[in-house]
Amino acid sequence: MEIKDLDKQIQSGTLANLYFFYGEEQFLLENKVRSIKKALLSPDFADLNFVQLDDKKLSVTQLSDELVSVPVMSDKKMVIVKNSGVFGNAKLSQYKTICELISDIPEYLCVIFCEKEFDKKKEKNLEPFKKYGEIVRFDPLSPVQLERWLDKLFSDKGKSILPRDIGTMIKLSGQSMATLFNEHQKLLNFVGDRTKITAEDVTAVVSKSADARIFDVIDHIASGKSQGAFDELFALRASGENPSTILSLLSSRIGELLMVKQLSYDKLSSDRIASFFEPRRPTFVVNKLLDQAKNFDEKYLSDMTILGAQYTADVRSGKLDKWIAVEMYAAKLLEK
């Protein structure tokens, strides 16, 4: 099921009794859960008829009890099961029992299983949801969708902002709705009573994401500017970023550069190349990768991709300190 179809169900009140929600965009997922709760439950009795089970060690007995208990002074009851991991691992003993439980959900119940992480290769485990309910995947929104969403957020607060400045926000902060929502809040506080948000406001207030800073590191490496590359890495360290995350982002970016360089030999469009990424990368990101890839030859990118994997393995085995590994990898990248 597409998110737009879920929206139609929420608006019309024709909700299913069973859902499986998963995907990277947890902010949107949580928003839809709240919307369903608002559509289903009376505000006066919502707390009595809303149950959230949030435990990787899900108790089958507790779930069974909740699925057979009736609503209190209401026509509907809602049960949320968060991050149980049951359907990501069909070998768990309770998998079969839970499948039996959700195969016959009463009409007055709406049961939603929510997973932050779920391997697409395990989708065969979701057969009960295909048979008895709905499956909704929450992928990151496209830049266009994010621009419309942010524009509405600002408009609802009586603020105006140019599309190009919203685009700058997305390029700086990335596609996470939670991050962008926080940055939009920061801008609202910054401008105060002023109705127009300017490009200068965005530059002054919006924080640059780790992903955006890694792009800057690659730009500095391409130009041979070692100081600039290490300045960005030190800024990431000062902001409290996990060094393992930085190493992963840096080595992954080199791998992406190798991939887009190889795909560019076939004269594929940016949009076509974007489809090879999982999740799909925005076209403007692919264009940036293509521009950066021109500065490196294929052998260098291949060797550095392998080296990045080696440093990652050394960190995990305890052979190298995490930040030392980041700095050593950056130094090797600058030897191009």
Number of C-alpha atoms within 10 A of each C-alpha: 11 11 16 9 11 19 15 12 15 19 13 10 12 12 19 17 19 24 22 21 21 22 20 17 18 21 15 19 22 13 11 17 16 12 14 20 21 13 17 23 20 15 11 9 14 20 13 15 22 16 16 14 17 13 12 12 10 17 14 14 10 10 18 14 11 19 21 12 12 16 19 13 13 16 14 20 28 25 20 19 20 19 21 19 21 21 23 21 14 15 10 11 10 14 18 12 11 18 17 12 15 19 14 12 17 16 12 16 23 23 24 22 22 24 22 16 13 19 11 10 8 12 12 12 17 17 13 18 17 16 10 15 21 20 19 17 17 17 17 21 17 13 19 12 11 19 19 12 15 22 18 14 16 19 13 10 10 12 17 17 17 13 14 11 18 23 16 16 24 24 17 20 21 17 20 18 20 13 16 21 15 13 19 21 13 15 19 18 11 15 15 9 10 11 15 14 20 16 15 9 15 21 14 11 16 19 17 16 17 22 17 16 21 21 20 16 23 25 17 19 24 19 13 15 14 17 12 17 24 17 13 18 24 14 13 19 14 9 10 9 14 13 19 17 13 21 24 17 18 25 25 15 19 24 20 19 28 25 20 24 21 13 17 15 8 8 10 12 13 21 15 13 20 20 13 13 14 8 12 16 19 19 18 14 15 22 17 13 22 21 14 18 23 13 15 16 13 16 10 14 23 16 14 20 20 14 16 26 16 14 23 22 13 15 19 13 9 10 12 16 14 21 17 13 21 24 16 14 20 22 15 12 22 17 10 14
